[in-house]
């Protein structure tokens, strides 16, 4: 049995969305972006990752195998 019927979930979502909108208008920091990628780039420019995460990513990239070499016949036919 579902303790939260869909109507109360909807009301909660609407209330939460209204609270977020009120908070954004009060702070005056609301910005619109042309795309999700633009928003992510802006966030990345202002946020530095934790040092441990940066180390883990570098280590993971270092352990990646090199890309496979293109077969000779593909290199030859590409010309």
N, CA, C and O atoms as a Maestro MAE file, in Angstrom:
{
 s_m_m2io_version
 :::
 2.0.0
}

f_m_ct {
 s_m_title
 :::
 protein
 m_atom[316] {
  # First column is atom index #
  i_m_mmod_type
  r_m_x_coord
  r_m_y_coord
  r_m_z_coord
  i_m_residue_number
  s_m_chain_name
  s_m_pdb_residue_name
  s_m_pdb_atom_name
  i_m_atomic_number
  :::
  1 25 0.842 -1.173 0.000 1 A "UNK " " N  " 7
  2 3 0.000 0.000 0.000 1 A "UNK " " CA " 6
  3 2 0.890 1.241 0.000 1 A "UNK " " C  " 6
  4 15 1.807 1.357 0.813 1 A "UNK " " O  " 8
  5 25 0.619 2.143 -0.896 2 A "UNK " " N  " 7
  6 3 1.426 3.351 -1.049 2 A "UNK " " CA " 6
  7 2 0.996 4.404 -0.031 2 A "UNK " " C  " 6
  8 15 -0.148 4.857 -0.067 2 A "UNK " " O  " 8
  9 25 1.903 4.806 0.889 3 A "UNK " " N  " 7
  10 3 1.521 5.799 1.892 3 A "UNK " " CA " 6
  11 2 1.359 7.199 1.299 3 A "UNK " " C  " 6
  12 15 0.658 8.030 1.878 3 A "UNK " " O  " 8
  13 25 1.991 7.475 0.158 4 A "UNK " " N  " 7
  14 3 1.869 8.787 -0.483 4 A "UNK " " CA " 6
  15 2 1.112 8.648 -1.795 4 A "UNK " " C  " 6
  16 15 1.696 8.242 -2.801 4 A "UNK " " O  " 8
  17 25 -0.150 8.971 -1.805 5 A "UNK " " N  " 7
  18 3 -0.886 8.893 -3.073 5 A "UNK " " CA " 6
  19 2 -0.333 9.918 -4.065 5 A "UNK " " C  " 6
  20 15 0.264 10.913 -3.654 5 A "UNK " " O  " 8
  21 25 -0.523 9.687 -5.352 6 A "UNK " " N  " 7
  22 3 0.037 10.571 -6.372 6 A "UNK " " CA " 6
  23 2 -0.336 12.043 -6.182 6 A "UNK " " C  " 6
  24 15 0.481 12.913 -6.485 6 A "UNK " " O  " 8
  25 25 -1.520 12.346 -5.698 7 A "UNK " " N  " 7
  26 3 -1.929 13.744 -5.527 7 A "UNK " " CA " 6
  27 2 -1.024 14.446 -4.521 7 A "UNK " " C  " 6
  28 15 -0.641 15.595 -4.741 7 A "UNK " " O  " 8
  29 25 -0.676 13.781 -3.427 8 A "UNK " " N  " 7
  30 3 0.174 14.428 -2.437 8 A "UNK " " CA " 6
  31 2 1.609 14.567 -2.951 8 A "UNK " " C  " 6
  32 15 2.303 15.519 -2.595 8 A "UNK " " O  " 8
  33 25 2.054 13.633 -3.779 9 A "UNK " " N  " 7
  34 3 3.375 13.750 -4.386 9 A "UNK " " CA " 6
  35 2 3.429 14.965 -5.301 9 A "UNK " " C  " 6
  36 15 4.395 15.728 -5.289 9 A "UNK " " O  " 8
  37 25 2.374 15.130 -6.093 10 A "UNK " " N  " 7
  38 3 2.307 16.269 -6.998 10 A "UNK " " CA " 6
  39 2 2.302 17.571 -6.209 10 A "UNK " " C  " 6
  40 15 2.993 18.523 -6.573 10 A "UNK " " O  " 8
  41 25 1.537 17.614 -5.148 11 A "UNK " " N  " 7
  42 3 1.477 18.822 -4.322 11 A "UNK " " CA " 6
  43 2 2.846 19.107 -3.721 11 A "UNK " " C  " 6
  44 15 3.264 20.263 -3.657 11 A "UNK " " O  " 8
  45 25 3.546 18.071 -3.282 12 A "UNK " " N  " 7
  46 3 4.874 18.245 -2.703 12 A "UNK " " CA " 6
  47 2 5.854 18.766 -3.755 12 A "UNK " " C  " 6
  48 15 6.655 19.656 -3.472 12 A "UNK " " O  " 8
  49 25 5.789 18.209 -4.969 13 A "UNK " " N  " 7
  50 3 6.674 18.668 -6.044 13 A "UNK " " CA " 6
  51 2 6.401 20.127 -6.382 13 A "UNK " " C  " 6
  52 15 7.331 20.910 -6.573 13 A "UNK " " O  " 8
  53 25 5.120 20.490 -6.454 14 A "UNK " " N  " 7
  54 3 4.771 21.864 -6.774 14 A "UNK " " CA " 6
  55 2 5.249 22.807 -5.670 14 A "UNK " " C  " 6
  56 15 5.745 23.898 -5.948 14 A "UNK " " O  " 8
  57 25 5.099 22.381 -4.424 15 A "UNK " " N  " 7
  58 3 5.532 23.198 -3.303 15 A "UNK " " CA " 6
  59 2 7.049 23.364 -3.339 15 A "UNK " " C  " 6
  60 15 7.561 24.465 -3.133 15 A "UNK " " O  " 8
  61 25 7.761 22.281 -3.601 16 A "UNK " " N  " 7
  62 3 9.214 22.339 -3.670 16 A "UNK " " CA " 6
  63 2 9.659 23.237 -4.813 16 A "UNK " " C  " 6
  64 15 10.575 24.040 -4.639 16 A "UNK " " O  " 8
  65 25 9.040 23.122 -5.965 17 A "UNK " " N  " 7
  66 3 9.390 23.952 -7.115 17 A "UNK " " CA " 6
  67 2 9.118 25.421 -6.809 17 A "UNK " " C  " 6
  68 15 9.912 26.290 -7.170 17 A "UNK " " O  " 8
  69 25 8.012 25.696 -6.155 18 A "UNK " " N  " 7
  70 3 7.684 27.075 -5.798 18 A "UNK " " CA " 6
  71 2 8.700 27.636 -4.804 18 A "UNK " " C  " 6
  72 15 9.088 28.800 -4.905 18 A "UNK " " O  " 8
  73 25 9.132 26.816 -3.847 19 A "UNK " " N  " 7
  74 3 10.133 27.258 -2.876 19 A "UNK " " CA " 6
  75 2 11.461 27.547 -3.567 19 A "UNK " " C  " 6
  76 15 12.128 28.528 -3.240 19 A "UNK " " O  " 8
  77 25 11.847 26.704 -4.515 20 A "UNK " " N  " 7
  78 3 13.100 26.912 -5.235 20 A "UNK " " CA " 6
  79 2 13.035 28.201 -6.051 20 A "UNK " " C  " 6
  80 15 14.003 28.960 -6.104 20 A "UNK " " O  " 8
  81 25 11.898 28.442 -6.680 21 A "UNK " " N  " 7
  82 3 11.743 29.648 -7.486 21 A "UNK " " CA " 6
  83 2 11.801 30.888 -6.588 21 A "UNK " " C  " 6
  84 15 12.425 31.887 -6.947 21 A "UNK " " O  " 8
  85 25 11.160 30.823 -5.436 22 A "UNK " " N  " 7
  86 3 11.184 31.940 -4.501 22 A "UNK " " CA " 6
  87 2 12.603 32.197 -4.024 22 A "UNK " " C  " 6
  88 15 13.039 33.347 -3.957 22 A "UNK " " O  " 8
  89 25 13.313 31.153 -3.696 23 A "UNK " " N  " 7
  90 3 14.700 31.291 -3.238 23 A "UNK " " CA " 6
  91 2 15.556 31.910 -4.331 23 A "UNK " " C  " 6
  92 15 16.375 32.783 -4.044 23 A "UNK " " O  " 8
  93 25 15.388 31.484 -5.567 24 A "UNK " " N  " 7
  94 3 16.177 32.009 -6.671 24 A "UNK " " CA " 6
  95 2 15.889 33.484 -6.913 24 A "UNK " " C  " 6
  96 15 16.806 34.259 -7.185 24 A "UNK " " O  " 8
  97 25 14.627 33.875 -6.815 25 A "UNK " " N  " 7
  98 3 14.301 35.280 -7.042 25 A "UNK " " CA " 6
  99 2 14.773 36.144 -5.881 25 A "UNK " " C  " 6
  100 15 15.097 37.315 -6.084 25 A "UNK " " O  " 8
  101 25 14.821 35.608 -4.692 26 A "UNK " " N  " 7
  102 3 15.291 36.376 -3.545 26 A "UNK " " CA " 6
  103 2 16.791 36.624 -3.637 26 A "UNK " " C  " 6
  104 15 17.258 37.704 -3.274 26 A "UNK " " O  " 8
  105 25 17.544 35.656 -4.109 27 A "UNK " " N  " 7
  106 3 18.990 35.814 -4.197 27 A "UNK " " CA " 6
  107 2 19.388 36.602 -5.435 27 A "UNK " " C  " 6
  108 15 20.469 37.189 -5.462 27 A "UNK " " O  " 8
  109 25 18.553 36.631 -6.446 28 A "UNK " " N  " 7
  110 3 18.857 37.359 -7.671 28 A "UNK " " CA " 6
  111 2 19.927 36.683 -8.518 28 A "UNK " " C  " 6
  112 15 20.474 37.311 -9.425 28 A "UNK " " O  " 8
  113 25 20.235 35.438 -8.249 29 A "UNK " " N  " 7
  114 3 21.294 34.733 -8.959 29 A "UNK " " CA " 6
  115 2 20.755 33.827 -10.062 29 A "UNK " " C  " 6
  116 15 21.436 32.885 -10.467 29 A "UNK " " O  " 8
  117 25 19.579 34.086 -10.540 30 A "UNK " " N  " 7
  118 3 18.981 33.242 -11.567 30 A "UNK " " CA " 6
  119 2 19.627 33.542 -12.910 30 A "UNK " " C  " 6
  120 15 19.725 34.697 -13.323 30 A "UNK " " O  " 8
  121 25 20.070 32.479 -13.587 31 A "UNK " " N  " 7
  122 3 20.673 32.617 -14.907 31 A "UNK " " CA " 6
  123 2 20.035 31.607 -15.831 31 A "UNK " " C  " 6
  124 15 19.623 30.526 -15.411 31 A "UNK " " O  " 8
  125 25 19.959 31.977 -17.093 32 A "UNK " " N  " 7
  126 3 19.458 31.057 -18.108 32 A "UNK " " CA " 6
  127 2 20.596 30.712 -19.051 32 A "UNK " " C  " 6
  128 15 21.420 31.560 -19.392 32 A "UNK " " O  " 8
  129 25 20.629 29.454 -19.467 33 A "UNK " " N  " 7
  130 3 21.670 28.976 -20.365 33 A "UNK " " CA " 6
  131 2 21.033 28.469 -21.648 33 A "UNK " " C  " 6
  132 15 19.898 27.993 -21.650 33 A "UNK " " O  " 8
  133 25 21.774 28.578 -22.728 34 A "UNK " " N  " 7
  134 3 21.273 28.138 -24.027 34 A "UNK " " CA " 6
  135 2 21.157 26.623 -24.097 34 A "UNK " " C  " 6
  136 15 20.289 26.093 -24.791 34 A "UNK " " O  " 8
  137 25 22.042 25.922 -23.371 35 A "UNK " " N  " 7
  138 3 22.013 24.464 -23.400 35 A "UNK " " CA " 6
  139 2 22.545 23.918 -22.083 35 A "UNK " " C  " 6
  140 15 23.117 24.644 -21.271 35 A "UNK " " O  " 8
  141 25 22.344 22.641 -21.897 36 A "UNK " " N  " 7
  142 3 22.859 21.990 -20.687 36 A "UNK " " CA " 6
  143 2 24.385 22.015 -20.687 36 A "UNK " " C  " 6
  144 15 25.007 22.149 -19.633 36 A "UNK " " O  " 8
  145 25 24.989 21.887 -21.873 37 A "UNK " " N  " 7
  146 3 26.445 21.917 -21.968 37 A "UNK " " CA " 6
  147 2 26.994 23.265 -21.509 37 A "UNK " " C  " 6
  148 15 28.022 23.314 -20.833 37 A "UNK " " O  " 8
  149 25 26.324 24.356 -21.868 38 A "UNK " " N  " 7
  150 3 26.763 25.690 -21.443 38 A "UNK " " CA " 6
  151 2 26.688 25.818 -19.930 38 A "UNK " " C  " 6
  152 15 27.565 26.417 -19.309 38 A "UNK " " O  " 8
  153 25 25.651 25.263 -19.344 39 A "UNK " " N  " 7
  154 3 25.509 25.309 -17.895 39 A "UNK " " CA " 6
  155 2 26.634 24.508 -17.218 39 A "UNK " " C  " 6
  156 15 27.204 24.955 -16.222 39 A "UNK " " O  " 8
  157 25 26.943 23.345 -17.754 40 A "UNK " " N  " 7
  158 3 27.993 22.504 -17.183 40 A "UNK " " CA " 6
  159 2 29.350 23.193 -17.319 40 A "UNK " " C  " 6
  160 15 30.157 23.160 -16.390 40 A "UNK " " O  " 8
  161 25 29.608 23.820 -18.479 41 A "UNK " " N  " 7
  162 3 30.874 24.529 -18.658 41 A "UNK " " CA " 6
  163 2 31.005 25.681 -17.663 41 A "UNK " " C  " 6
  164 15 32.074 25.882 -17.086 41 A "UNK " " O  " 8
  165 25 29.944 26.425 -17.462 42 A "UNK " " N  " 7
  166 3 29.964 27.538 -16.508 42 A "UNK " " CA " 6
  167 2 30.221 27.027 -15.092 42 A "UNK " " C  " 6
  168 15 30.996 27.621 -14.342 42 A "UNK " " O  " 8
  169 25 29.574 25.935 -14.736 43 A "UNK " " N  " 7
  170 3 29.777 25.368 -13.410 43 A "UNK " " CA " 6
  171 2 31.207 24.860 -13.249 43 A "UNK " " C  " 6
  172 15 31.823 25.062 -12.203 43 A "UNK " " O  " 8
  173 25 31.732 24.210 -14.267 44 A "UNK " " N  " 7
  174 3 33.096 23.689 -14.202 44 A "UNK " " CA " 6
  175 2 34.124 24.806 -14.087 44 A "UNK " " C  " 6
  176 15 35.171 24.630 -13.464 44 A "UNK " " O  " 8
  177 25 33.828 25.953 -14.687 45 A "UNK " " N  " 7
  178 3 34.763 27.079 -14.615 45 A "UNK " " CA " 6
  179 2 34.834 27.654 -13.201 45 A "UNK " " C  " 6
  180 15 35.845 28.249 -12.825 45 A "UNK " " O  " 8
  181 25 33.768 27.481 -12.413 46 A "UNK " " N  " 7
  182 3 33.718 28.066 -11.077 46 A "UNK " " CA " 6
  183 2 33.878 27.048 -9.957 46 A "UNK " " C  " 6
  184 15 33.947 27.425 -8.787 46 A "UNK " " O  " 8
  185 25 33.936 25.774 -10.296 47 A "UNK " " N  " 7
  186 3 34.016 24.733 -9.277 47 A "UNK " " CA " 6
  187 2 35.258 23.879 -9.503 47 A "UNK " " C  " 6
  188 15 35.494 23.400 -10.612 47 A "UNK " " O  " 8
  189 25 36.041 23.692 -8.463 48 A "UNK " " N  " 7
  190 3 37.189 22.804 -8.581 48 A "UNK " " CA " 6
  191 2 36.831 21.466 -7.950 48 A "UNK " " C  " 6
  192 15 36.203 21.425 -6.892 48 A "UNK " " O  " 8
  193 25 37.227 20.378 -8.591 49 A "UNK " " N  " 7
  194 3 36.913 19.061 -8.022 49 A "UNK " " CA " 6
  195 2 37.771 18.807 -6.781 49 A "UNK " " C  " 6
  196 15 38.851 19.384 -6.647 49 A "UNK " " O  " 8
  197 25 37.306 17.961 -5.887 50 A "UNK " " N  " 7
  198 3 38.128 17.603 -4.736 50 A "UNK " " CA " 6
  199 2 39.441 16.975 -5.217 50 A "UNK " " C  " 6
  200 15 39.471 16.289 -6.238 50 A "UNK " " O  " 8
  201 25 40.516 17.214 -4.476 51 A "UNK " " N  " 7
  202 3 41.837 16.740 -4.880 51 A "UNK " " CA " 6
  203 2 41.865 15.222 -5.039 51 A "UNK " " C  " 6
  204 15 42.474 14.705 -5.975 51 A "UNK " " O  " 8
  205 25 41.215 14.515 -4.137 52 A "UNK " " N  " 7
  206 3 41.202 13.048 -4.205 52 A "UNK " " CA " 6
  207 2 40.526 12.561 -5.492 52 A "UNK " " C  " 6
  208 15 40.985 11.601 -6.112 52 A "UNK " " O  " 8
  209 25 39.449 13.217 -5.887 53 A "UNK " " N  " 7
  210 3 38.756 12.841 -7.119 53 A "UNK " " CA " 6
  211 2 39.659 13.082 -8.323 53 A "UNK " " C  " 6
  212 15 39.728 12.251 -9.229 53 A "UNK " " O  " 8
  213 25 40.340 14.202 -8.330 54 A "UNK " " N  " 7
  214 3 41.249 14.512 -9.429 54 A "UNK " " CA " 6
  215 2 42.345 13.456 -9.544 54 A "UNK " " C  " 6
  216 15 42.693 13.039 -10.649 54 A "UNK " " O  " 8
  217 25 42.886 13.024 -8.412 55 A "UNK " " N  " 7
  218 3 43.921 11.981 -8.417 55 A "UNK " " CA " 6
  219 2 43.373 10.663 -8.944 55 A "UNK " " C  " 6
  220 15 44.038 9.973 -9.718 55 A "UNK " " O  " 8
  221 25 42.168 10.316 -8.528 56 A "UNK " " N  " 7
  222 3 41.569 9.055 -8.984 56 A "UNK " " CA " 6
  223 2 41.330 9.067 -10.484 56 A "UNK " " C  " 6
  224 15 41.552 8.058 -11.152 56 A "UNK " " O  " 8
  225 25 40.881 10.196 -11.022 57 A "UNK " " N  " 7
  226 3 40.632 10.286 -12.461 57 A "UNK " " CA " 6
  227 2 41.944 10.180 -13.230 57 A "UNK " " C  " 6
  228 15 42.019 9.469 -14.232 57 A "UNK " " O  " 8
  229 25 42.974 10.878 -12.769 58 A "UNK " " N  " 7
  230 3 44.272 10.791 -13.437 58 A "UNK " " CA " 6
  231 2 44.809 9.364 -13.425 58 A "UNK " " C  " 6
  232 15 45.329 8.882 -14.431 58 A "UNK " " O  " 8
  233 25 44.680 8.698 -12.293 59 A "UNK " " N  " 7
  234 3 45.145 7.308 -12.179 59 A "UNK " " CA " 6
  235 2 44.358 6.395 -13.120 59 A "UNK " " C  " 6
  236 15 44.930 5.511 -13.758 59 A "UNK " " O  " 8
  237 25 43.072 6.610 -13.201 60 A "UNK " " N  " 7
  238 3 42.237 5.798 -14.078 60 A "UNK " " CA " 6
  239 2 42.620 5.995 -15.538 60 A "UNK " " C  " 6
  240 15 42.688 5.033 -16.304 60 A "UNK " " O  " 8
  241 25 42.869 7.234 -15.919 61 A "UNK " " N  " 7
  242 3 43.271 7.516 -17.305 61 A "UNK " " CA " 6
  243 2 44.622 6.889 -17.598 61 A "UNK " " C  " 6
  244 15 44.835 6.354 -18.686 61 A "UNK " " O  " 8
  245 25 45.535 6.949 -16.640 62 A "UNK " " N  " 7
  246 3 46.857 6.374 -16.828 62 A "UNK " " CA " 6
  247 2 46.786 4.863 -17.047 62 A "UNK " " C  " 6
  248 15 47.582 4.307 -17.805 62 A "UNK " " O  " 8
  249 25 45.835 4.196 -16.386 63 A "UNK " " N  " 7
  250 3 45.714 2.739 -16.510 63 A "UNK " " CA " 6
  251 2 44.987 2.305 -17.773 63 A "UNK " " C  " 6
  252 15 44.994 1.118 -18.098 63 A "UNK " " O  " 8
  253 25 44.363 3.222 -18.491 64 A "UNK " " N  " 7
  254 3 43.651 2.863 -19.715 64 A "UNK " " CA " 6
  255 2 44.632 2.294 -20.736 64 A "UNK " " C  " 6
  256 15 45.733 2.822 -20.895 64 A "UNK " " O  " 8
  257 25 44.247 1.232 -21.424 65 A "UNK " " N  " 7
  258 3 45.146 0.695 -22.457 65 A "UNK " " CA " 6
  259 2 45.208 1.672 -23.631 65 A "UNK " " C  " 6
  260 15 44.258 2.421 -23.860 65 A "UNK " " O  " 8
  261 25 46.301 1.673 -24.366 66 A "UNK " " N  " 7
  262 3 46.390 2.569 -25.526 66 A "UNK " " CA " 6
  263 2 45.357 2.158 -26.578 66 A "UNK " " C  " 6
  264 15 44.949 0.997 -26.629 66 A "UNK " " O  " 8
  265 25 44.942 3.098 -27.407 67 A "UNK " " N  " 7
  266 3 43.959 2.731 -28.439 67 A "UNK " " CA " 6
  267 2 44.554 1.701 -29.386 67 A "UNK " " C  " 6
  268 15 45.756 1.718 -29.650 67 A "UNK " " O  " 8
  269 25 43.719 0.807 -29.899 68 A "UNK " " N  " 7
  270 3 44.252 -0.219 -30.798 68 A "UNK " " CA " 6
  271 2 44.820 0.412 -32.067 68 A "UNK " " C  " 6
  272 15 44.301 1.404 -32.579 68 A "UNK " " O  " 8
  273 25 45.883 -0.185 -32.551 69 A "UNK " " N  " 7
  274 3 46.504 0.323 -33.765 69 A "UNK " " CA " 6
  275 2 45.638 -0.055 -34.956 69 A "UNK " " C  " 6
  276 15 45.086 -1.153 -35.016 69 A "UNK " " O  " 8
  277 25 45.529 0.863 -35.895 70 A "UNK " " N  " 7
  278 3 44.740 0.611 -37.098 70 A "UNK " " CA " 6
  279 2 45.440 -0.452 -37.939 70 A "UNK " " C  " 6
  280 15 46.652 -0.375 -38.144 70 A "UNK " " O  " 8
  281 25 44.691 -1.447 -38.432 71 A "UNK " " N  " 7
  282 3 45.311 -2.493 -39.254 71 A "UNK " " CA " 6
  283 2 45.996 -1.892 -40.488 71 A "UNK " " C  " 6
  284 15 45.585 -0.845 -40.990 71 A "UNK " " O  " 8
  285 25 47.042 -2.566 -40.965 72 A "UNK " " N  " 7
  286 3 47.819 -2.060 -42.091 72 A "UNK " " CA " 6
  287 2 46.961 -1.867 -43.326 72 A "UNK " " C  " 6
  288 15 47.135 -0.898 -44.065 72 A "UNK " " O  " 8
  289 25 46.028 -2.793 -43.553 73 A "UNK " " N  " 7
  290 3 45.233 -2.709 -44.759 73 A "UNK " " CA " 6
  291 2 44.291 -1.507 -44.723 73 A "UNK " " C  " 6
  292 15 43.981 -0.942 -45.772 73 A "UNK " " O  " 8
  293 25 43.833 -1.109 -43.550 74 A "UNK " " N  " 7
  294 3 42.968 0.066 -43.440 74 A "UNK " " CA " 6
  295 2 43.778 1.349 -43.673 74 A "UNK " " C  " 6
  296 15 43.310 2.287 -44.318 74 A "UNK " " O  " 8
  297 25 44.986 1.366 -43.139 75 A "UNK " " N  " 7
  298 3 45.849 2.542 -43.373 75 A "UNK " " CA " 6
  299 2 46.193 2.638 -44.856 75 A "UNK " " C  " 6
  300 15 46.238 3.736 -45.411 75 A "UNK " " O  " 8
  301 25 46.436 1.498 -45.501 76 A "UNK " " N  " 7
  302 3 46.803 1.489 -46.900 76 A "UNK " " CA " 6
  303 2 45.647 1.898 -47.801 76 A "UNK " " C  " 6
  304 15 45.841 2.640 -48.764 76 A "UNK " " O  " 8
  305 25 44.433 1.413 -47.490 77 A "UNK " " N  " 7
  306 3 43.254 1.732 -48.314 77 A "UNK " " CA " 6
  307 2 42.754 3.151 -48.086 77 A "UNK " " C  " 6
  308 15 42.027 3.688 -48.922 77 A "UNK " " O  " 8
  309 25 43.118 3.749 -47.001 78 A "UNK " " N  " 7
  310 3 42.670 5.096 -46.693 78 A "UNK " " CA " 6
  311 2 43.292 6.115 -47.623 78 A "UNK " " C  " 6
  312 15 42.713 7.179 -47.846 78 A "UNK " " O  " 8
  313 25 44.445 5.818 -48.163 79 A "UNK " " N  " 7
  314 3 45.168 6.769 -49.034 79 A "UNK " " CA " 6
  315 2 44.468 7.029 -50.284 79 A "UNK " " C  " 6
  316 15 44.949 7.803 -51.112 79 A "UNK " " O  " 8
  :::
 }
 m_bond[315] {
  # First column is bond index #
  i_m_from
  i_m_to
  i_m_order
  :::
  1 1 2 1
  2 2 3 1
  3 3 4 2
  4 3 5 1
  5 5 6 1
  6 6 7 1
  7 7 8 2
  8 7 9 1
  9 9 10 1
  10 10 11 1
  11 11 12 2
  12 11 13 1
  13 13 14 1
  14 14 15 1
  15 15 16 2
  16 15 17 1
  17 17 18 1
  18 18 19 1
  19 19 20 2
  20 19 21 1
  21 21 22 1
  22 22 23 1
  23 23 24 2
  24 23 25 1
  25 25 26 1
  26 26 27 1
  27 27 28 2
  28 27 29 1
  29 29 30 1
  30 30 31 1
  31 31 32 2
  32 31 33 1
  33 33 34 1
  34 34 35 1
  35 35 36 2
  36 35 37 1
  37 37 38 1
  38 38 39 1
  39 39 40 2
  40 39 41 1
  41 41 42 1
  42 42 43 1
  43 43 44 2
  44 43 45 1
  45 45 46 1
  46 46 47 1
  47 47 48 2
  48 47 49 1
  49 49 50 1
  50 50 51 1
  51 51 52 2
  52 51 53 1
  53 53 54 1
  54 54 55 1
  55 55 56 2
  56 55 57 1
  57 57 58 1
  58 58 59 1
  59 59 60 2
  60 59 61 1
  61 61 62 1
  62 62 63 1
  63 63 64 2
  64 63 65 1
  65 65 66 1
  66 66 67 1
  67 67 68 2
  68 67 69 1
  69 69 70 1
  70 70 71 1
  71 71 72 2
  72 71 73 1
  73 73 74 1
  74 74 75 1
  75 75 76 2
  76 75 77 1
  77 77 78 1
  78 78 79 1
  79 79 80 2
  80 79 81 1
  81 81 82 1
  82 82 83 1
  83 83 84 2
  84 83 85 1
  85 85 86 1
  86 86 87 1
  87 87 88 2
  88 87 89 1
  89 89 90 1
  90 90 91 1
  91 91 92 2
  92 91 93 1
  93 93 94 1
  94 94 95 1
  95 95 96 2
  96 95 97 1
  97 97 98 1
  98 98 99 1
  99 99 100 2
  100 99 101 1
  101 101 102 1
  102 102 103 1
  103 103 104 2
  104 103 105 1
  105 105 106 1
  106 106 107 1
  107 107 108 2
  108 107 109 1
  109 109 110 1
  110 110 111 1
  111 111 112 2
  112 111 113 1
  113 113 114 1
  114 114 115 1
  115 115 116 2
  116 115 117 1
  117 117 118 1
  118 118 119 1
  119 119 120 2
  120 119 121 1
  121 121 122 1
  122 122 123 1
  123 123 124 2
  124 123 125 1
  125 125 126 1
  126 126 127 1
  127 127 128 2
  128 127 129 1
  129 129 130 1
  130 130 131 1
  131 131 132 2
  132 131 133 1
  133 133 134 1
  134 134 135 1
  135 135 136 2
  136 135 137 1
  137 137 138 1
  138 138 139 1
  139 139 140 2
  140 139 141 1
  141 141 142 1
  142 142 143 1
  143 143 144 2
  144 143 145 1
  145 145 146 1
  146 146 147 1
  147 147 148 2
  148 147 149 1
  149 149 150 1
  150 150 151 1
  151 151 152 2
  152 151 153 1
  153 153 154 1
  154 154 155 1
  155 155 156 2
  156 155 157 1
  157 157 158 1
  158 158 159 1
  159 159 160 2
  160 159 161 1
  161 161 162 1
  162 162 163 1
  163 163 164 2
  164 163 165 1
  165 165 166 1
  166 166 167 1
  167 167 168 2
  168 167 169 1
  169 169 170 1
  170 170 171 1
  171 171 172 2
  172 171 173 1
  173 173 174 1
  174 174 175 1
  175 175 176 2
  176 175 177 1
  177 177 178 1
  178 178 179 1
  179 179 180 2
  180 179 181 1
  181 181 182 1
  182 182 183 1
  183 183 184 2
  184 183 185 1
  185 185 186 1
  186 186 187 1
  187 187 188 2
  188 187 189 1
  189 189 190 1
  190 190 191 1
  191 191 192 2
  192 191 193 1
  193 193 194 1
  194 194 195 1
  195 195 196 2
  196 195 197 1
  197 197 198 1
  198 198 199 1
  199 199 200 2
  200 199 201 1
  201 201 202 1
  202 202 203 1
  203 203 204 2
  204 203 205 1
  205 205 206 1
  206 206 207 1
  207 207 208 2
  208 207 209 1
  209 209 210 1
  210 210 211 1
  211 211 212 2
  212 211 213 1
  213 213 214 1
  214 214 215 1
  215 215 216 2
  216 215 217 1
  217 217 218 1
  218 218 219 1
  219 219 220 2
  220 219 221 1
  221 221 222 1
  222 222 223 1
  223 223 224 2
  224 223 225 1
  225 225 226 1
  226 226 227 1
  227 227 228 2
  228 227 229 1
  229 229 230 1
  230 230 231 1
  231 231 232 2
  232 231 233 1
  233 233 234 1
  234 234 235 1
  235 235 236 2
  236 235 237 1
  237 237 238 1
  238 238 239 1
  239 239 240 2
  240 239 241 1
  241 241 242 1
  242 242 243 1
  243 243 244 2
  244 243 245 1
  245 245 246 1
  246 246 247 1
  247 247 248 2
  248 247 249 1
  249 249 250 1
  250 250 251 1
  251 251 252 2
  252 251 253 1
  253 253 254 1
  254 254 255 1
  255 255 256 2
  256 255 257 1
  257 257 258 1
  258 258 259 1
  259 259 260 2
  260 259 261 1
  261 261 262 1
  262 262 263 1
  263 263 264 2
  264 263 265 1
  265 265 266 1
  266 266 267 1
  267 267 268 2
  268 267 269 1
  269 269 270 1
  270 270 271 1
  271 271 272 2
  272 271 273 1
  273 273 274 1
  274 274 275 1
  275 275 276 2
  276 275 277 1
  277 277 278 1
  278 278 279 1
  279 279 280 2
  280 279 281 1
  281 281 282 1
  282 282 283 1
  283 283 284 2
  284 283 285 1
  285 285 286 1
  286 286 287 1
  287 287 288 2
  288 287 289 1
  289 289 290 1
  290 290 291 1
  291 291 292 2
  292 291 293 1
  293 293 294 1
  294 294 295 1
  295 295 296 2
  296 295 297 1
  297 297 298 1
  298 298 299 1
  299 299 300 2
  300 299 301 1
  301 301 302 1
  302 302 303 1
  303 303 304 2
  304 303 305 1
  305 305 306 1
  306 306 307 1
  307 307 308 2
  308 307 309 1
  309 309 310 1
  310 310 311 1
  311 311 312 2
  312 311 313 1
  313 313 314 1
  314 314 315 1
  315 315 316 2
  :::
 }
}
